[in-house]
Amino acid sequence: MRSDIEILFLLSGLVLIALIFLSSLILLFVAYFFARDIFEYLSNSPAVISRRRTLGWEPIGRFLFINSVGTLMIFSRKSIRNGELDAKDYEALPVGLRRIILFSNWMMLVLSTIAIIGAVLGKVNGWLS
């Protein structure tokens, strides 16, 4: 019989997987249905323009595209300073779309960190083999 802490670890791992999946679906939704808006509003940003040529309809490419745009937005000051993101374009992007992209990318970053910490804790405590 498993202890209560092992059952809690298992359930929290399942919730973590579900949240990562949900966040990935939100990012894919934005990548498929708002890519035209992203390209329209960020048309002067070199990093976005270079990714437009490689963007196809496959989910992996769309996922990588929206993650790269989200990374530019998360580190917007550095991206603007490096010339990868145009400041006027960043300000012109609709606030709702910017919030969805930022929230989803931050959630993926936080959930990935939690997953790594959970995997290390599980390995140390012998809950994972």
mmCIF file of the C-alpha atoms, coordinates in Angstrom:
data_MODEL
# 
_entry.id   MODEL 
# 
loop_
_atom_site.group_PDB 
_atom_site.id 
_atom_site.type_symbol 
_atom_site.label_atom_id 
_atom_site.label_alt_id 
_atom_site.label_comp_id 
_atom_site.label_asym_id 
_atom_site.label_entity_id 
_atom_site.label_seq_id 
_atom_site.pdbx_PDB_ins_code 
_atom_site.Cartn_x 
_atom_site.Cartn_y 
_atom_site.Cartn_z 
_atom_site.occupancy 
_atom_site.B_iso_or_equiv 
_atom_site.pdbx_formal_charge 
_atom_site.auth_seq_id 
_atom_site.auth_comp_id 
_atom_site.auth_asym_id 
_atom_site.auth_atom_id 
_atom_site.pdbx_PDB_model_num 
ATOM 1   C CA . MET A 1 1   ? 0.000  0.000  0.000   1.00 0.00 ? 1   MET A CA 1 
ATOM 2   C CA . ARG A 1 2   ? 1.240  3.459  -0.861  1.00 0.00 ? 2   ARG A CA 1 
ATOM 3   C CA . SER A 1 3   ? 1.623  6.149  1.768   1.00 0.00 ? 3   SER A CA 1 
ATOM 4   C CA . ASP A 1 4   ? -0.435 9.317  1.721   1.00 0.00 ? 4   ASP A CA 1 
ATOM 5   C CA . ILE A 1 5   ? 2.512  11.412 0.604   1.00 0.00 ? 5   ILE A CA 1 
ATOM 6   C CA . GLU A 1 6   ? 3.115  9.151  -2.407  1.00 0.00 ? 6   GLU A CA 1 
ATOM 7   C CA . ILE A 1 7   ? -0.541 9.399  -3.418  1.00 0.00 ? 7   ILE A CA 1 
ATOM 8   C CA . LEU A 1 8   ? -0.374 13.184 -3.034  1.00 0.00 ? 8   LEU A CA 1 
ATOM 9   C CA . PHE A 1 9   ? 2.784  13.232 -5.160  1.00 0.00 ? 9   PHE A CA 1 
ATOM 10  C CA . LEU A 1 10  ? 1.042  11.191 -7.859  1.00 0.00 ? 10  LEU A CA 1 
ATOM 11  C CA . LEU A 1 11  ? -2.080 13.380 -7.871  1.00 0.00 ? 11  LEU A CA 1 
ATOM 12  C CA . SER A 1 12  ? -0.098 16.600 -7.968  1.00 0.00 ? 12  SER A CA 1 
ATOM 13  C CA . GLY A 1 13  ? 1.943  15.173 -10.860 1.00 0.00 ? 13  GLY A CA 1 
ATOM 14  C CA . LEU A 1 14  ? -1.253 14.410 -12.764 1.00 0.00 ? 14  LEU A CA 1 
ATOM 15  C CA . VAL A 1 15  ? -2.576 17.926 -12.121 1.00 0.00 ? 15  VAL A CA 1 
ATOM 16  C CA . LEU A 1 16  ? 0.755  19.334 -13.281 1.00 0.00 ? 16  LEU A CA 1 
ATOM 17  C CA . ILE A 1 17  ? 0.581  17.335 -16.506 1.00 0.00 ? 17  ILE A CA 1 
ATOM 18  C CA . ALA A 1 18  ? -2.997 18.505 -17.101 1.00 0.00 ? 18  ALA A CA 1 
ATOM 19  C CA . LEU A 1 19  ? -2.009 22.158 -16.565 1.00 0.00 ? 19  LEU A CA 1 
ATOM 20  C CA . ILE A 1 20  ? 0.953  21.849 -18.934 1.00 0.00 ? 20  ILE A CA 1 
ATOM 21  C CA . PHE A 1 21  ? -1.348 20.289 -21.537 1.00 0.00 ? 21  PHE A CA 1 
ATOM 22  C CA . LEU A 1 22  ? -3.933 23.071 -21.079 1.00 0.00 ? 22  LEU A CA 1 
ATOM 23  C CA . SER A 1 23  ? -1.306 25.772 -21.370 1.00 0.00 ? 23  SER A CA 1 
ATOM 24  C CA . SER A 1 24  ? 0.058  24.117 -24.519 1.00 0.00 ? 24  SER A CA 1 
ATOM 25  C CA . LEU A 1 25  ? -3.429 24.032 -26.038 1.00 0.00 ? 25  LEU A CA 1 
ATOM 26  C CA . ILE A 1 26  ? -3.904 27.732 -25.317 1.00 0.00 ? 26  ILE A CA 1 
ATOM 27  C CA . LEU A 1 27  ? -0.587 28.520 -26.987 1.00 0.00 ? 27  LEU A CA 1 
ATOM 28  C CA . LEU A 1 28  ? -1.505 26.415 -30.021 1.00 0.00 ? 28  LEU A CA 1 
ATOM 29  C CA . PHE A 1 29  ? -4.896 28.119 -30.243 1.00 0.00 ? 29  PHE A CA 1 
ATOM 30  C CA . VAL A 1 30  ? -3.217 31.525 -30.269 1.00 0.00 ? 30  VAL A CA 1 
ATOM 31  C CA . ALA A 1 31  ? -0.622 30.325 -32.791 1.00 0.00 ? 31  ALA A CA 1 
ATOM 32  C CA . TYR A 1 32  ? -3.259 29.075 -35.217 1.00 0.00 ? 32  TYR A CA 1 
ATOM 33  C CA . PHE A 1 33  ? -5.959 31.717 -34.898 1.00 0.00 ? 33  PHE A CA 1 
ATOM 34  C CA . PHE A 1 34  ? -3.986 34.873 -34.064 1.00 0.00 ? 34  PHE A CA 1 
ATOM 35  C CA . ALA A 1 35  ? -0.791 34.414 -36.108 1.00 0.00 ? 35  ALA A CA 1 
ATOM 36  C CA . ARG A 1 36  ? -2.046 36.875 -38.720 1.00 0.00 ? 36  ARG A CA 1 
ATOM 37  C CA . ASP A 1 37  ? -2.617 39.500 -36.009 1.00 0.00 ? 37  ASP A CA 1 
ATOM 38  C CA . ILE A 1 38  ? 0.796  38.853 -34.494 1.00 0.00 ? 38  ILE A CA 1 
ATOM 39  C CA . PHE A 1 39  ? 2.466  39.313 -37.887 1.00 0.00 ? 39  PHE A CA 1 
ATOM 40  C CA . GLU A 1 40  ? 0.385  42.417 -38.561 1.00 0.00 ? 40  GLU A CA 1 
ATOM 41  C CA . TYR A 1 41  ? 1.180  44.152 -35.279 1.00 0.00 ? 41  TYR A CA 1 
ATOM 42  C CA . LEU A 1 42  ? 4.809  42.994 -35.019 1.00 0.00 ? 42  LEU A CA 1 
ATOM 43  C CA . SER A 1 43  ? 5.631  43.625 -38.689 1.00 0.00 ? 43  SER A CA 1 
ATOM 44  C CA . ASN A 1 44  ? 8.729  45.739 -37.940 1.00 0.00 ? 44  ASN A CA 1 
ATOM 45  C CA . SER A 1 45  ? 10.299 43.269 -35.510 1.00 0.00 ? 45  SER A CA 1 
ATOM 46  C CA . PRO A 1 46  ? 13.180 41.361 -37.140 1.00 0.00 ? 46  PRO A CA 1 
ATOM 47  C CA . ALA A 1 47  ? 12.802 38.267 -34.933 1.00 0.00 ? 47  ALA A CA 1 
ATOM 48  C CA . VAL A 1 48  ? 9.139  37.861 -35.888 1.00 0.00 ? 48  VAL A CA 1 
ATOM 49  C CA . ILE A 1 49  ? 9.737  38.544 -39.573 1.00 0.00 ? 49  ILE A CA 1 
ATOM 50  C CA . SER A 1 50  ? 12.446 35.862 -39.732 1.00 0.00 ? 50  SER A CA 1 
ATOM 51  C CA . ARG A 1 51  ? 10.105 33.291 -38.182 1.00 0.00 ? 51  ARG A CA 1 
ATOM 52  C CA . ARG A 1 52  ? 7.328  34.057 -40.671 1.00 0.00 ? 52  ARG A CA 1 
ATOM 53  C CA . ARG A 1 53  ? 9.199  32.365 -43.518 1.00 0.00 ? 53  ARG A CA 1 
ATOM 54  C CA . THR A 1 54  ? 9.503  29.089 -41.626 1.00 0.00 ? 54  THR A CA 1 
ATOM 55  C CA . LEU A 1 55  ? 5.942  29.009 -40.287 1.00 0.00 ? 55  LEU A CA 1 
ATOM 56  C CA . GLY A 1 56  ? 3.825  26.205 -41.694 1.00 0.00 ? 56  GLY A CA 1 
ATOM 57  C CA . TRP A 1 57  ? 0.617  24.501 -40.605 1.00 0.00 ? 57  TRP A CA 1 
ATOM 58  C CA . GLU A 1 58  ? 2.215  21.748 -38.544 1.00 0.00 ? 58  GLU A CA 1 
ATOM 59  C CA . PRO A 1 59  ? 1.596  21.998 -34.768 1.00 0.00 ? 59  PRO A CA 1 
ATOM 60  C CA . ILE A 1 60  ? 5.274  21.766 -33.803 1.00 0.00 ? 60  ILE A CA 1 
ATOM 61  C CA . GLY A 1 61  ? 6.225  24.726 -35.971 1.00 0.00 ? 61  GLY A CA 1 
ATOM 62  C CA . ARG A 1 62  ? 3.308  26.772 -34.669 1.00 0.00 ? 62  ARG A CA 1 
ATOM 63  C CA . PHE A 1 63  ? 4.167  25.872 -31.080 1.00 0.00 ? 63  PHE A CA 1 
ATOM 64  C CA . LEU A 1 64  ? 7.807  26.884 -31.561 1.00 0.00 ? 64  LEU A CA 1 
ATOM 65  C CA . PHE A 1 65  ? 6.702  30.119 -33.249 1.00 0.00 ? 65  PHE A CA 1 
ATOM 66  C CA . ILE A 1 66  ? 4.391  31.187 -30.433 1.00 0.00 ? 66  ILE A CA 1 
ATOM 67  C CA . ASN A 1 67  ? 6.984  30.238 -27.825 1.00 0.00 ? 67  ASN A CA 1 
ATOM 68  C CA . SER A 1 68  ? 9.600  32.384 -29.536 1.00 0.00 ? 68  SER A CA 1 
ATOM 69  C CA . VAL A 1 69  ? 7.173  35.317 -29.705 1.00 0.00 ? 69  VAL A CA 1 
ATOM 70  C CA . GLY A 1 70  ? 6.324  34.757 -26.041 1.00 0.00 ? 70  GLY A CA 1 
ATOM 71  C CA . THR A 1 71  ? 10.013 34.715 -25.129 1.00 0.00 ? 71  THR A CA 1 
ATOM 72  C CA . LEU A 1 72  ? 10.475 38.020 -26.932 1.00 0.00 ? 72  LEU A CA 1 
ATOM 73  C CA . MET A 1 73  ? 7.602  39.449 -24.907 1.00 0.00 ? 73  MET A CA 1 
ATOM 74  C CA . ILE A 1 74  ? 8.684  38.023 -21.567 1.00 0.00 ? 74  ILE A CA 1 
ATOM 75  C CA . PHE A 1 75  ? 12.124 39.556 -22.027 1.00 0.00 ? 75  PHE A CA 1 
ATOM 76  C CA . SER A 1 76  ? 10.790 42.587 -23.890 1.00 0.00 ? 76  SER A CA 1 
ATOM 77  C CA . ARG A 1 77  ? 13.329 45.108 -22.584 1.00 0.00 ? 77  ARG A CA 1 
ATOM 78  C CA . LYS A 1 78  ? 16.250 42.926 -23.616 1.00 0.00 ? 78  LYS A CA 1 
ATOM 79  C CA . SER A 1 79  ? 14.599 42.081 -26.954 1.00 0.00 ? 79  SER A CA 1 
ATOM 80  C CA . ILE A 1 80  ? 14.004 45.752 -27.705 1.00 0.00 ? 80  ILE A CA 1 
ATOM 81  C CA . ARG A 1 81  ? 17.554 46.652 -26.657 1.00 0.00 ? 81  ARG A CA 1 
ATOM 82  C CA . ASN A 1 82  ? 18.987 43.899 -28.899 1.00 0.00 ? 82  ASN A CA 1 
ATOM 83  C CA . GLY A 1 83  ? 16.836 45.015 -31.829 1.00 0.00 ? 83  GLY A CA 1 
ATOM 84  C CA . GLU A 1 84  ? 14.852 41.772 -32.064 1.00 0.00 ? 84  GLU A CA 1 
ATOM 85  C CA . LEU A 1 85  ? 11.577 43.472 -31.115 1.00 0.00 ? 85  LEU A CA 1 
ATOM 86  C CA . ASP A 1 86  ? 10.406 46.906 -32.211 1.00 0.00 ? 86  ASP A CA 1 
ATOM 87  C CA . ALA A 1 87  ? 9.191  49.037 -29.284 1.00 0.00 ? 87  ALA A CA 1 
ATOM 88  C CA . LYS A 1 88  ? 6.382  50.645 -31.301 1.00 0.00 ? 88  LYS A CA 1 
ATOM 89  C CA . ASP A 1 89  ? 5.186  47.255 -32.488 1.00 0.00 ? 89  ASP A CA 1 
ATOM 90  C CA . TYR A 1 90  ? 5.229  45.894 -28.955 1.00 0.00 ? 90  TYR A CA 1 
ATOM 91  C CA . GLU A 1 91  ? 3.105  48.799 -27.727 1.00 0.00 ? 91  GLU A CA 1 
ATOM 92  C CA . ALA A 1 92  ? 0.734  48.455 -30.725 1.00 0.00 ? 92  ALA A CA 1 
ATOM 93  C CA . LEU A 1 93  ? -0.005 44.785 -30.000 1.00 0.00 ? 93  LEU A CA 1 
ATOM 94  C CA . PRO A 1 94  ? -3.507 44.511 -28.492 1.00 0.00 ? 94  PRO A CA 1 
ATOM 95  C CA . VAL A 1 95  ? -3.375 44.225 -24.713 1.00 0.00 ? 95  VAL A CA 1 
ATOM 96  C CA . GLY A 1 96  ? -5.630 41.156 -24.607 1.00 0.00 ? 96  GLY A CA 1 
ATOM 97  C CA . LEU A 1 97  ? -3.496 39.208 -27.057 1.00 0.00 ? 97  LEU A CA 1 
ATOM 98  C CA . ARG A 1 98  ? -0.312 40.276 -25.279 1.00 0.00 ? 98  ARG A CA 1 
ATOM 99  C CA . ARG A 1 99  ? -1.727 39.141 -21.928 1.00 0.00 ? 99  ARG A CA 1 
ATOM 100 C CA . ILE A 1 100 ? -2.773 35.743 -23.278 1.00 0.00 ? 100 ILE A CA 1 
ATOM 101 C CA . ILE A 1 101 ? 0.671  35.129 -24.785 1.00 0.00 ? 101 ILE A CA 1 
ATOM 102 C CA . LEU A 1 102 ? 2.513  36.347 -21.701 1.00 0.00 ? 102 LEU A CA 1 
ATOM 103 C CA . PHE A 1 103 ? 0.287  34.444 -19.270 1.00 0.00 ? 103 PHE A CA 1 
ATOM 104 C CA . SER A 1 104 ? 0.558  31.173 -21.183 1.00 0.00 ? 104 SER A CA 1 
ATOM 105 C CA . ASN A 1 105 ? 4.316  31.442 -21.582 1.00 0.00 ? 105 ASN A CA 1 
ATOM 106 C CA . TRP A 1 106 ? 4.816  32.353 -17.913 1.00 0.00 ? 106 TRP A CA 1 
ATOM 107 C CA . MET A 1 107 ? 2.615  29.406 -16.949 1.00 0.00 ? 107 MET A CA 1 
ATOM 108 C CA . MET A 1 108 ? 4.720  27.067 -19.080 1.00 0.00 ? 108 MET A CA 1 
ATOM 109 C CA . LEU A 1 109 ? 7.880  28.437 -17.483 1.00 0.00 ? 109 LEU A CA 1 
ATOM 110 C CA . VAL A 1 110 ? 6.524  28.057 -13.933 1.00 0.00 ? 110 VAL A CA 1 
ATOM 111 C CA . LEU A 1 111 ? 5.015  24.620 -14.583 1.00 0.00 ? 111 LEU A CA 1 
ATOM 112 C CA . SER A 1 112 ? 8.227  23.372 -16.164 1.00 0.00 ? 112 SER A CA 1 
ATOM 113 C CA . THR A 1 113 ? 10.195 24.554 -13.149 1.00 0.00 ? 113 THR A CA 1 
ATOM 114 C CA . ILE A 1 114 ? 7.755  22.825 -10.809 1.00 0.00 ? 114 ILE A CA 1 
ATOM 115 C CA . ALA A 1 115 ? 7.986  19.641 -12.887 1.00 0.00 ? 115 ALA A CA 1 
ATOM 116 C CA . ILE A 1 116 ? 11.784 19.628 -12.695 1.00 0.00 ? 116 ILE A CA 1 
ATOM 117 C CA . ILE A 1 117 ? 11.716 20.227 -8.933  1.00 0.00 ? 117 ILE A CA 1 
ATOM 118 C CA . GLY A 1 118 ? 9.088  17.497 -8.538  1.00 0.00 ? 118 GLY A CA 1 
ATOM 119 C CA . ALA A 1 119 ? 11.141 15.046 -10.566 1.00 0.00 ? 119 ALA A CA 1 
ATOM 120 C CA . VAL A 1 120 ? 14.232 15.733 -8.464  1.00 0.00 ? 120 VAL A CA 1 
ATOM 121 C CA . LEU A 1 121 ? 12.247 15.414 -5.216  1.00 0.00 ? 121 LEU A CA 1 
ATOM 122 C CA . GLY A 1 122 ? 10.619 12.210 -6.426  1.00 0.00 ? 122 GLY A CA 1 
ATOM 123 C CA . LYS A 1 123 ? 13.977 10.730 -7.389  1.00 0.00 ? 123 LYS A CA 1 
ATOM 124 C CA . VAL A 1 124 ? 15.600 11.712 -4.080  1.00 0.00 ? 124 VAL A CA 1 
ATOM 125 C CA . ASN A 1 125 ? 12.751 10.294 -2.000  1.00 0.00 ? 125 ASN A CA 1 
ATOM 126 C CA . GLY A 1 126 ? 12.502 7.102  -4.039  1.00 0.00 ? 126 GLY A CA 1 
ATOM 127 C CA . TRP A 1 127 ? 9.006  7.763  -5.398  1.00 0.00 ? 127 TRP A CA 1 
ATOM 128 C CA . LEU A 1 128 ? 10.337 7.655  -8.944  1.00 0.00 ? 128 LEU A CA 1 
ATOM 129 C CA . SER A 1 129 ? 12.519 4.813  -10.115 1.00 0.00 ? 129 SER A CA 1 
# 
